[in-house]
Amino acid sequence: MTPGRRSQRGSGFPEIAPERLRLPGGRQVRVHYERDQPPWIASRLQDFFGMRETPAVARGAVPLVVRLLAPNQRPMQMTSDLAGFWQRLYPQVRKELARRYPKHVWPERP
């Protein structure tokens, strides 16, 4: 990203291309914008509990790629369909995480 684009985004277009996004648990994450890549965010899976739909930028026109991290901050899953992840993949992921991280809470319906 060129410095000029960054300053434009920072001053005139925060609602179109925000630099940060607040997740349901209160954590703020940086929105990454890279050339020839869809914008993305990354945080621990638990930080997305309560978020049913994939967040988007550009007034909802561009969905973000969500990089879900395990409690050890390592990448675990990547999705641009958060609702589908919760419905189809999370039940199996939950079992694995509960086995690996038994001290963490893994609700059936996050």
N, C-alpha and C positions, 0 to 999 in steps of 0.2 A: 504494500500500500504506500502510495506516495504521501509525503507530508501534507501536501495541499488537500488531498482527499480526507485525510484524518482530521484536519482542522475544520473542514466543511462539515463532516459528520458530527464532530464534537460540538459545533456551535449552532448549525442550522437544521440539522436533521435528526435529533435524538429520538423522535418517535418513529422514524423510518428505519434508521440503522443504529439502534442503541449500542452503547459500549458495554453495558452491563444489564443483567436480567435478574430479578428477585425470584427465587424459588419458593414453593409453599412453606417450607420450614424456616424461611427468613434469610437463608444464605444468598448472597449476591455472587453471580458468576459472570465472568467475562465472555462476551460474544466474540468469537474469532472469525475474522473475515480474511480469507486467503484467495489469491487469484486462482481461477478455474476450479474452485471448490465451493460447495454450498456452505453457508455460515454454520458454525457449530458451537455447542457449549459442552462442558464436561463437569461432572460433580458426582459425589457418591450416590448410589441408587436410592438410599434413604432420603436424600434431599428432594427427590421427585415424588415422594409419597404425597398423595392428595392432588397431584397434577394429572388430570385425565387425558388432556389433549396435548399434542406436540406444540410447543411454543413456536411463534413465527415472528419475523421482522417484516418490514415494508408494509406496515398496516395489515398484517395477516396474510400477505400474498406469498411470502417465502418461508416455508417451514424450516426450522433449524434441525440439523442433525444433532441428536442427543447422544453423548458418549457417557454411558453409565459406568461408574467406577465401583469396585468392590470396597469394603471397609479399609483395605490396605492401600487404597488410592490407585490400584492397578486397573487398567481397562478390562471390562467384563463383557459389555454388550454395546452395540451402536445401533441406533434406530432413528428413522424419520417418521415413525408411526408409533407414538407412545401408547395410544389406546390399544393398538394391536399387540404391542409388547406385553402390556398388563394382562390382556385377555389370553393370548396364546403361549407366550414364552415364560412369563413370570412364574407360573406355578412350578415349573421344573427348575428354574433358576432359584426360586425360593427354597426348594428342598436342598439343593447344593449349598446355598449360602447358610442355611440353618445348620447343616452338618459342619461346615468349615468355621462358622462364626456363631457358636451357640449362645454367646452372651448378648448378641444383638437381637432386636425384635424384628421379626419378619412376618408382618400381618398377611392374612390370606387375601384381603382386599385393600391394597394400599391406596 
